[in-house]
Amino acid sequence: MKLRKDSIKNILIIRRNNIGDMICAIPMFRTLRKAFSDARITVLAEESNAGIIERASFIDETIVFKKSQGLFGNKYLGYHKLLKQTGISFDLVITAKAGFSSMLALISLISGARLRMGCVPDTWHPLKYCYNLPVKGCSRWRSLHQVDGLMEFIKTLGIETIVNDMSIDITPDSKDRAGIFLNKHGLRNNTVVFNISNNKPENTWPVEKFKETAGLISRDHDAAFIISSSPGDREKAVGLSKGIANAYYYETRTVMDFAALVAESDMLLCGEGGAMHVGSGVKTPTISLWGKLRPVKWTPYGEKQIVLKKSEHVDSISAEDVLEVIRENNLLK
């Protein structure tokens, strides 16, 4: 399909779910920005992932759907009200998923957009008729990484110039906050961020192993350690920072604060999840610790984004295993 670009003034892109989902969609956003340079681009996000594109240069507006906005327990009524409140008449809606989703199909219809683009299933489904720009055969992208699958999906619009850039646009206030913290403690080289939190038990590495890893790293390198966590793990993170030489706790109030910190550091060590995608998005070498292996589409994307896995639980990974990866890949000076 090929669109007349001059007829597209307002574009809505729907990207749901988590931090990693939004980061993996950034190259697609940048590609659409280049292809439709005169159009206004709005992203419909969720509370869980909207912070990644806060004030991003490649979009014009972010609409955030909150679970509490579902009317009478019906999320679709909530989406309808939220989109209506924008007062925007969308020319094109794109459901950013390289596969069929009945929920996205319905939201695209609710948007009232003149043109509705999304993947349709290989077999019959009544909601495929929500789209008047259906993308068929999406199952062929199932084995691709999320970034690559979305790029193949968007190419069906006739876009020829791809912008393969997953860089997160870090907000100035988060960048300044991280800079002040690093300068205060004189942190310059070999700064390692430990993110100890994970929402999956099988990917949650014991705090004691982070401590042991810091000790091993310090034998080989003049390193400093910054401990970060989710609010629920704050006490553990503070305790860990006190138990490691040359370590500091950094409270990340938002995902953008975390991104700014990682961007100014030399390495990130974390469990599989959103944190590792942040590492990819700011191009900081990252070691992600994996328990149960997920499909290739969700591995970290880019150079020096390293997956470390031994069994079905990260507890099987030792501090020595991490140190070996650091040495093999020359991650620290």
N, C-alpha and C positions, 0 to 999 in steps of 0.2 A: 504494500500500500504506500502511496505517496500523497502527502498533504500539500495544499497550497499554504505556504507559511504566512503569507500576508493576510490570510483569513483567520489565523489563530492569534487572538489577542490575550486570552486568559487561559492558562493551563493549570489544572489541578492534578497533583501526583499523590496517590495514597500509598503510604508506607507504614505498616503497623509493626507491632511486636517489640523487639528489644534493641539494645544499643548496637549490637553487632549487625542486626538487620539494616539499621540506618546507615552505619558506616560503610557497609558493603554497597549501599545504593548511591554513595557520593559520586563515583565516576559517571553513573547514569545521569544524576542531576547536572553535573558539569557538562556532559555531552548535550543534554537538552538545552542548557543555557546558551551554548555556542550555536546550536542549530536554530533556536528560536530567540535570537538576541533581542528582538523588539517586543516579545511577549512578556506578560506578567506571570511569574511562576509561583504557585502556592503549594505547599506541602501539607497534607493532612497527616498528622503524627499522633502519637499517644504520649501520655505522661512518662512512660518508661524509656522513650527514645528521642523525644523532642529536643532535649538539651544538646545533642550532638550537632544540630544545625542551627543553634541559637545565633542569630545575626550573621548567618553565612552569606558570603558574597554572591553565591551562585543561585540563590533563591530570593524572592521578594517578600514572602510572608509565610509564617508557620501557623497553622491552626491546630490546636492541641485538644484531642478528645480525652475527657476524663471519665472514668468509670461511673462517677457519681452523676454524670450528665444523661444517663439512660433514663428516659421518662417512663414511669409506671413499670420499671423493670425491663423496658424494651430499648435495647441499644440502638436499634435502627431509627426509632423516633428521636433519640438523642442526636444521632448523626444528622438527621434531617433538620432539626432545630439549629444545630451548630453551623451547618453549611448555609442555611437560610439567613442567619445573622450576619454573615459576611457581606451580603448584598451584592455579591459578585455573580455575574452570569458567565459561567465557564464555557469556553468553546470546545475544550478537549479535556477529558479526564483519563489518566493513565493509572491503572492498578499495577503497582510495581511489584510483581511477583512472576517469576518464570515458571508458572504452573497455575492451574485453575483453582480458584477459591470461590465458593458460593457466597460467602460473606462479602468479599470484595466486589463481586458482580452486583450484589444488591446495593452496596454503598455507591457504586458508580452510577446506578440508575437513580438513586436518591439525590445525587449531586445536581441533577437536572442539566448536565452538560450536553451540548449538541452532539458531540462525538465522544464515544466511549470505547477505550481500547483496553483489552485484557486477554489473557489466555483462556481458551475454551478447551474442554476435555475432549479426548479422542472418541469417547462414547457419548451418546445422547444425554443431555441434561437440560431441564427446562430453563435454568437460569443462564444458559449460554446466550439466550436471546436478549439479555441485558446489554450486550455489547453490539454496537453497529460497526465497530472496527475489530472484529475477532481475530485473534492470533492463534492459528492452528498448529498442531504438531509440537507443542511445547515440551512434550515428554522427551524429545531428543536432547534437551538441555539438562536433563535430570542429573547426569554425572558430572556436569561442570561446576566449578566454583560459583558461589552466589554472584560475585562480581561479574564473571564472564557470562553467566546465564542471563543476567539482566541486560548486559550489553548486546547479546544476540537478540533478546526480546525487543529492545528499543530500535535495533537496526531495521526491523520490519516496517518502521515508519518511513524508510527510504533514507535514513541518516547515513551519510558516508564518512564523516569525520568524527572519530571517536576520541574522547578525552579520558585517557586511562590514568586518572589522578584521584587517589583516594584521600588526599590530604584534608584533615579537619581544619576548618577556619577557627582558630582559637581566639576567643574574645579578648580585647585589650585588658579588661579588668582582671580576668583570670591569669593572663600572662604576667601582668604587673605583680599580682599577689605571689605567684610562684617565684618570680625574680627577687622580690624583697626577702622571701624566706631563704632562698639559696645564698643570697649575698650576706644576710645576717649571720649565717653559720659558716661562711667562707667555703661553700661547696662549689668546686670547679670541675675537677676531673674524676673519673671512675666513680660516679654517683650512681648507685643502684637503688631502684625502687622495688620494694617488696609489697605486693598487694595480697593480703592474707585472706580476704573474703571470697566466698563463692557460694552460690545458691544451690549447688549440687553436692551432697555429702561425698560422693565418690571422687569429686575433683577438689576437695578441701584438704590441702596439705597441712599436717600438724605444725603448730607454731614452733615447736622444738626443732623441727627440721629447718625452718627458716633461720633460726638462731645458729644451728650447726653450720649451715651454708655460709652465713656471714663470717664465722670463724675461719672456715677453709679459704674463702675468698681473701680475707685479710692476711693470710700467710703469703699469698702470691702477689697481692696488689695493695697499694695504699688507697683503700676504698672507703667511701662513706655510704651509709645506708639510710634511706627514707622509708618509713613504714606507713602504709595507707590501708584503709579498710572501709567497709560500710559502717554506718552509724551503730549497728548492732554489735559490731566487733571492736568498737573503740577501746574498751578496757583491755582487751587482749593485745591490740596494736600498741597502746601506750606502754603496757608491760613489756612487750618485746623490745621496744625502742630503748627501754631502760636496762635491758639485759644484754645489749650488744654495744661494743665499743664503737664510738663515732657513729651513732645512729640517732635519728630524729623522727618524731611522729609528725605527720602533716595531715591536718584535717581537711579533707576534700568535701566541701559543702555541696558541690555540684559535679556532674561528670566533666564539665568543662574545666573545673579546677584540677581534676585528675589528669585530664589531657594536657593541660599547661605544664604540670609538674613532670609528667613523663617525657614531654617534648624537650625539656631542658636537662634531662638525665641521660646517662650513657647506656643503661640497660634496665629492663623490666623483667621481674620474675613473678609469675601469677599462675592461677589455675585456669583451665579452659573456660572461656566465657567472654563477657563483654570487655573486660580489662585488656585481654590480648588483642582484640580488634582495635582498641584505642592505641595500643603500641604500633599496630600497622598503620593507623591513620595519622600518626605523628612521625612515622619512620624511625622509631627508636628500636634497636635490637631487643627482641623479646623471646624469652623462654617460657612457653606455656606448658603446664603440667596437666596431663590427661589421664583420667581413669578410663571410663568407657569411651571407646573411640566413636566419634560421630562421622557422618559421611564427609567426603573430601570437600564438599561445597561449603563447609563451615570451618575449615582450617584457616589459620591466619594467612593473610595475603601480603606478598612483598618479600623483599630481601631481608635476610637475617631475622626471619620470623620462624622460630624453631619449635617444633612439637616434640615433647619428651613424654614417652609412654612406655610402661613395662607390663602392667596387668590391668585388671578391671578397677583398681583403686589406686589413687596417686600415692597412697602410703607406701607402696612398693618401690617408689622412686627415692633414692638416697641423696644426701647432700653431695656425696662423691660423684654421683651421676651428673648432677647439675654442674659441678666444677669441671668435669671432663668436657661437657658441652661448651662451657665458657672458654676453655683452653683450645679446643679443636677449632672454634670459630673466631678466635682472637677478639672476643667481645669487650675485653677490658685491657687497658695499657699496663 
